[in-house]
Amino acid sequence: MPEHPGQGGRNQHLALVVACQIAGRRDVCFLAAGTDGGDGPGEDAGAIVDGGSVGRGCRVLGVDPEVCLTQADSGRFLEASGDLIQTGPTGTNVMDLMIGLKY
């Protein structure tokens, strides 16, 4: 963990790692989110990414996603790519949910 981490939690970090792996693909998407509606500090529950997430984020931020991963700043990248999910508090905290879909 860097001395001054950025924004985002473990689900956002995982989503950005997957986004890097599926970049350019048109047949895969991936969801990582907390069932309580929160993922680390902030109001985001997680993210849903696809093969275009990295390209969208790079265009807006001009930053390599690997830099954001190293700086524990996945939330900033996913905000720029438009992939964050906000549900608000759900009143439950069952688990983190990860779903991959190949279509």
C-alpha positions in Angstrom: 0.0 0.0 0.0 1.5 3.4 -0.9 2.0 6.0 1.8 -0.8 8.2 0.4 -3.3 6.0 -1.3 -5.8 7.5 -3.8 -9.5 6.7 -4.0 -11.2 3.3 -4.4 -11.4 0.1 -2.5 -10.6 -3.5 -3.1 -13.4 -4.1 -5.5 -12.5 -1.1 -7.6 -8.9 -2.3 -7.6 -9.9 -5.8 -8.8 -12.2 -4.3 -11.5 -9.3 -2.2 -12.8 -6.9 -5.2 -12.8 -9.5 -7.1 -14.8 -10.1 -4.1 -17.2 -6.4 -4.2 -18.0 -6.6 -7.9 -18.8 -9.7 -7.6 -21.1 -8.8 -4.3 -22.8 -9.8 -4.3 -26.4 -12.2 -7.3 -26.1 -15.8 -6.9 -27.1 -17.1 -10.0 -25.5 -16.4 -9.7 -21.8 -17.6 -7.6 -18.9 -16.8 -7.9 -15.2 -18.6 -6.6 -12.0 -16.9 -6.3 -8.6 -19.0 -4.6 -5.9 -19.8 -4.7 -2.2 -23.3 -5.8 -1.3 -23.5 -3.1 1.4 -23.2 -0.4 -1.3 -19.7 0.6 -0.2 -16.1 -0.1 -1.3 -13.5 1.7 0.6 -13.8 5.4 1.4 -16.4 7.2 -0.8 -19.8 6.4 -2.0 -19.0 3.9 -4.7 -20.0 0.2 -4.3 -17.5 -1.0 -7.0 -17.4 -1.0 -10.7 -18.4 -2.8 -13.9 -15.8 -2.9 -16.6 -15.6 -4.0 -20.2 -13.0 -4.1 -23.0 -13.4 -0.4 -23.5 -12.8 0.7 -19.9 -9.1 1.2 -20.2 -9.4 3.3 -23.4 -12.1 5.5 -22.0 -10.2 6.1 -18.8 -6.9 6.9 -20.6 -8.6 9.3 -22.9 -10.1 11.3 -20.0 -7.2 11.1 -17.5 -4.3 10.7 -19.8 -2.8 8.3 -17.2 -1.8 4.7 -17.6 -4.1 2.4 -15.4 -1.0 0.7 -14.1 0.0 3.9 -12.4 -3.4 4.2 -10.7 -3.1 0.6 -9.6 0.4 1.2 -8.1 -0.9 4.3 -6.3 -4.0 2.5 -5.0 -6.1 5.0 -7.0 -8.3 2.8 -9.0 -11.4 4.8 -8.2 -10.0 7.9 -9.9 -9.4 5.9 -13.1 -12.8 4.1 -13.0 -14.5 7.4 -12.4 -12.9 8.8 -15.5 -13.9 5.7 -17.5 -17.5 6.0 -16.3 -17.5 2.5 -14.8 -18.2 3.2 -11.1 -21.4 1.9 -9.5 -23.2 3.8 -6.8 -26.1 2.0 -5.1 -26.2 3.9 -1.8 -26.4 2.0 1.4 -28.2 -1.3 1.0 -28.7 -2.2 4.7 -26.9 -5.5 4.2 -23.3 -6.6 4.2 -23.3 -10.2 3.0 -20.2 -10.2 0.8 -18.3 -8.8 -2.1 -19.8 -9.9 -5.4 -17.8 -10.6 -8.5 -19.4 -11.6 -11.8 -17.7 -12.2 -15.1 -19.7 -12.4 -18.3 -18.5 -13.6 -21.7 -21.0 -13.2 -24.5 
